[in-house]
Amino acid sequence: MRKTILFIAFAAIALVLAACGGANEGSNSDGGTPDEITIGYFPNINHVAGMVAEEKDLYSENFPDGTTVNYQYFPDGSSFMTALAAGEIEGGLVGPGPAMNHFTSGSKVNVVAGGSTGGTVIMANSDSDIETPEDLAGKTFISPKVGCTHDVQFETLMSEEYNMTSDRTGGEMKHVTGEPATYHSMFESGKVDAATVPEPWASVIEEEGSGKVLIDSPDVAYGETLPAAVFVTSQDLVDTNPELVQKIVDGHKQATEFIEENPEEAKTIASEKIEEITGQALSASVIDRAWERINFTYEVDSSVLQDFADSSFELEFLKEKPNLDGLVNSSFIESEVAEASVSK
């Protein structure tokens, strides 16, 4: 496995893709299907449904012949939500944190399906003296963004279980941010002591030996119930073209069912797409280990999202106590006869 992460290359890919146009090209706000559809997702194992849908061209099956389906890859939730608000994408997979934060800030966004649950792991640097969560006092931890899904999960656990907070609120832990694909090198260089890590990067760190599991996925706050990824679109698209949203959600559901029915092929697709996007090849053992920590489902529980949002407020990521009424629209996943949950 290459140890040099080609993050600059990934960022360049994202910028080029963003510059290539998106959802508003040939869009149709009066119903029907636009000439072009653009779907976004991240190069994380939690977003495998997006990779499968792209590889198997599942969205196109629901659209008229001649409809072009494009894909745009994102390094973080902030850039994804910005693209959604700008009309560059019709929708896609993002962490629940960015979706909720933008919704509570007044953005017109709808969660129309789930993507996956689990997959967040708290890692400690192998060269550190950290053996228990209590040892994190005075240490530096890294997350993808301030207030992102993985950050809130970690800080909720530390606050509720260990009465420990970050320096953002005057606490004992120093907080920095960075791309998950770089955490292995950050551990190797000794720049951080701990990390709240989405898969597959936790399994990469394990395999390389630069970090050790401090708190595994089921024991992280909301570890087994919180969506690690949700499928979102704009409220405007839901209002003006629900038929299009239904077709997109149907493609997402097909991708999720494919993962359930063809896990080994789905793993291969994920491995190849992550290498294509990030420039980093992942071993089969990394993919297998990461897979065990994730449950793929298109169902989403709005009450869990509300509890998670309340935690974001209590941690001072949100200025006002959130009300997520209207964020989740489950009508599109309930429109067809389907299993109540599609799980690994």
Secondary structure, DSSP 8 states (H G I E B T S, - for coil): --SS--HHHHHHHHHHHHHT--TTTT--TTSS--SEEEEEE-SSGGGHHHHHHHHHTTTGGGS-TT-EEEEEE-SSHHHHHHHHHTTS-SEEEE-HHHHHHHHHTT--EEEEEEEEEE-EEEEEETTS---SGGGGTT-EEEESSTT-HHHHHHHHHHHHHH---BGGGT-SBEEEE--GGGHHHHHHHTS-SEEEEETTHHHHHHHHTSEEEEE-GGGSTTTTTSEEEEEEEEHHHHHH-HHHHHHHHHHHHHHHHHHHH-HHHHHHHHHHHHHHHHS----HHHHHHHHTTEEE-S---HHHHHHHHHHHHHTTSSSS----TTTB-TTTTSSS---S----
